[in-house]
Amino acid sequence: MAKEMKTPERLLRVPFCPGCGHGIFVRLMQEVIEEKGLSERYISAVGVGCSSNSIGATYGGNIVEAHHGRAPSVTRAMKALRPNCFVWTYQGDGDAYAIGMLETIHAANADAPISVFVINNNNYGMTGGQSAPTTLKGQVTTTSPYGHDGNPIDIIPQLMTYEHVGYIARGTVTSAAEIRKLKGYIRKAVDMQMNENKYSFVEILSPCPTNWHKSPIEACNWINEVVTQKFPLGEFRG
């Protein structure tokens, strides 16, 4: 008989904007952690940004608010001190790819036995929707009202140059089918760390209806039709 999943009351009150993908990711992470029996031995470093809102919604483990962009370094120290724990980061694209870009790259290059999860919503969500490293060329944001004139950074080709990295994937939350795929990616990232003692990385394309000024459905369609052209989905390593 399948195990019945009981959602903690706190997980039902995740404080994210309507239509945001962060809450779906938080739910999936907690499901995977529980399914794998890691509820009492996981540690997470949360980046500065919308991910910070998850602290009151998780359960069982220990969560640390890292300095801006420094979550990979914090988790590397955690893993060294608690090698039997599942140790992971939860960051936004601004935290991981702007101020934290070097931390992200160095952790991957070192094949640190941690798991890095990055929510990519193409803007700085928490501070009002400014242009970010992942903002698409021509995208309208609060700091690019006539369209962003830069080129978005896709970190996965860089990570792929490190042949020793264990697992790399990118998913999204725009449909039930994609959510199921993403949960599979999360499971594999956990297994890569806990079974193989290697680095794993999963990026999640997330809708941001509030700052994109779109309905949740329009935001999901925009990811499927536009964002994935620059940030393709799938498993790239592992």
LINBELKA-V447472 format. One record per residue. N is the residue number from 1. RES is the residue in one small letter. OMEGA is omega in whole degrees, 0 to 359 (999 if undefined). Layout:
# LINBELKA-V447472
n=N res=RES omega=OMEGA
n=N res=RES omega=OMEGA
This chain:
# LINBELKA-V447472
n=1 res=m omega=180
n=2 res=a omega=179
n=3 res=k omega=178
n=4 res=e omega=179
n=5 res=m omega=179
n=6 res=k omega=182
n=7 res=t omega=176
n=8 res=p omega=182
n=9 res=e omega=182
n=10 res=r omega=182
n=11 res=l omega=178
n=12 res=l omega=184
n=13 res=r omega=179
n=14 res=v omega=189
n=15 res=p omega=176
n=16 res=f omega=180
n=17 res=c omega=176
n=18 res=p omega=179
n=19 res=g omega=180
n=20 res=c omega=180
n=21 res=g omega=181
n=22 res=h omega=183
n=23 res=g omega=177
n=24 res=i omega=179
n=25 res=f omega=180
n=26 res=v omega=179
n=27 res=r omega=181
n=28 res=l omega=180
n=29 res=m omega=182
n=30 res=q omega=177
n=31 res=e omega=181
n=32 res=v omega=180
n=33 res=i omega=179
n=34 res=e omega=181
n=35 res=e omega=182
n=36 res=k omega=176
n=37 res=g omega=183
n=38 res=l omega=185
n=39 res=s omega=183
n=40 res=e omega=180
n=41 res=r omega=169
n=42 res=y omega=177
n=43 res=i omega=182
n=44 res=s omega=171
n=45 res=a omega=183
n=46 res=v omega=179
n=47 res=g omega=176
n=48 res=v omega=182
n=49 res=g omega=180
n=50 res=c omega=179
n=51 res=s omega=180
n=52 res=s omega=181
n=53 res=n omega=184
n=54 res=s omega=188
n=55 res=i omega=181
n=56 res=g omega=185
n=57 res=a omega=182
n=58 res=t omega=186
n=59 res=y omega=169
n=60 res=g omega=184
n=61 res=g omega=178
n=62 res=n omega=183
n=63 res=i omega=180
n=64 res=v omega=172
n=65 res=e omega=183
n=66 res=a omega=170
n=67 res=h omega=186
n=68 res=h omega=177
n=69 res=g omega=188
n=70 res=r omega=184
n=71 res=a omega=179
n=72 res=p omega=179
n=73 res=s omega=179
n=74 res=v omega=181
n=75 res=t omega=176
n=76 res=r omega=177
n=77 res=a omega=179
n=78 res=m omega=182
n=79 res=k omega=178
n=80 res=a omega=181
n=81 res=l omega=182
n=82 res=r omega=186
n=83 res=p omega=181
n=84 res=n omega=180
n=85 res=c omega=170
n=86 res=f omega=187
n=87 res=v omega=187
n=88 res=w omega=175
n=89 res=t omega=174
n=90 res=y omega=188
n=91 res=q omega=170
n=92 res=g omega=182
n=93 res=d omega=177
n=94 res=g omega=179
n=95 res=d omega=187
n=96 res=a omega=189
n=97 res=y omega=177
n=98 res=a omega=181
n=99 res=i omega=183
n=100 res=g omega=185
n=101 res=m omega=181
n=102 res=l omega=178
n=103 res=e omega=180
n=104 res=t omega=182
n=105 res=i omega=183
n=106 res=h omega=178
n=107 res=a omega=178
n=108 res=a omega=181
n=109 res=n omega=179
n=110 res=a omega=184
n=111 res=d omega=178
n=112 res=a omega=183
n=113 res=p omega=178
n=114 res=i omega=176
n=115 res=s omega=183
n=116 res=v omega=179
n=117 res=f omega=184
n=118 res=v omega=174
n=119 res=i omega=181
n=120 res=n omega=176
n=121 res=n omega=170
n=122 res=n omega=177
n=123 res=n omega=172
n=124 res=y omega=188
n=125 res=g omega=187
n=126 res=m omega=189
n=127 res=t omega=172
n=128 res=g omega=174
n=129 res=g omega=178
n=130 res=q omega=175
n=131 res=s omega=182
n=132 res=a omega=179
n=133 res=p omega=182
n=134 res=t omega=180
n=135 res=t omega=183
n=136 res=l omega=177
n=137 res=k omega=182
n=138 res=g omega=182
n=139 res=q omega=178
n=140 res=v omega=175
n=141 res=t omega=180
n=142 res=t omega=178
n=143 res=t omega=174
n=144 res=s omega=185
n=145 res=p omega=178
n=146 res=y omega=180
n=147 res=g omega=181
n=148 res=h omega=183
n=149 res=d omega=179
n=150 res=g omega=179
n=151 res=n omega=182
n=152 res=p omega=178
n=153 res=i omega=172
n=154 res=d omega=186
n=155 res=i omega=187
n=156 res=i omega=175
n=157 res=p omega=177
n=158 res=q omega=180
n=159 res=l omega=181
n=160 res=m omega=178
n=161 res=t omega=178
n=162 res=y omega=188
n=163 res=e omega=183
n=164 res=h omega=179
n=165 res=v omega=188
n=166 res=g omega=187
n=167 res=y omega=178
n=168 res=i omega=179
n=169 res=a omega=173
n=170 res=r omega=178
n=171 res=g omega=177
n=172 res=t omega=184
n=173 res=v omega=189
n=174 res=t omega=178
n=175 res=s omega=178
n=176 res=a omega=180
n=177 res=a omega=180
n=178 res=e omega=178
n=179 res=i omega=177
n=180 res=r omega=177
n=181 res=k omega=181
n=182 res=l omega=178
n=183 res=k omega=175
n=184 res=g omega=177
n=185 res=y omega=180
n=186 res=i omega=178
n=187 res=r omega=182
n=188 res=k omega=177
n=189 res=a omega=178
n=190 res=v omega=181
n=191 res=d omega=181
n=192 res=m omega=178
n=193 res=q omega=189
n=194 res=m omega=183
n=195 res=n omega=185
n=196 res=e omega=180
n=197 res=n omega=183
n=198 res=k omega=181
n=199 res=y omega=174
n=200 res=s omega=185
n=201 res=f omega=175
n=202 res=v omega=173
n=203 res=e omega=182
n=204 res=i omega=174
n=205 res=l omega=188
n=206 res=s omega=174
n=207 res=p omega=177
n=208 res=c omega=186
n=209 res=p omega=183
n=210 res=t omega=183
n=211 res=n omega=177
n=212 res=w omega=182
n=213 res=h omega=177
n=214 res=k omega=171
n=215 res=s omega=178
n=216 res=p omega=179
n=217 res=i omega=178
n=218 res=e omega=180
n=219 res=a omega=178
n=220 res=c omega=178
n=221 res=n omega=180
n=222 res=w omega=175
n=223 res=i omega=184
n=224 res=n omega=188
n=225 res=e omega=187
n=226 res=v omega=188
n=227 res=v omega=182
n=228 res=t omega=175
n=229 res=q omega=178
n=230 res=k omega=182
n=231 res=f omega=184
n=232 res=p omega=182
n=233 res=l omega=173
n=234 res=g omega=176
n=235 res=e omega=185
n=236 res=f omega=179
n=237 res=r omega=174
n=238 res=g omega=999
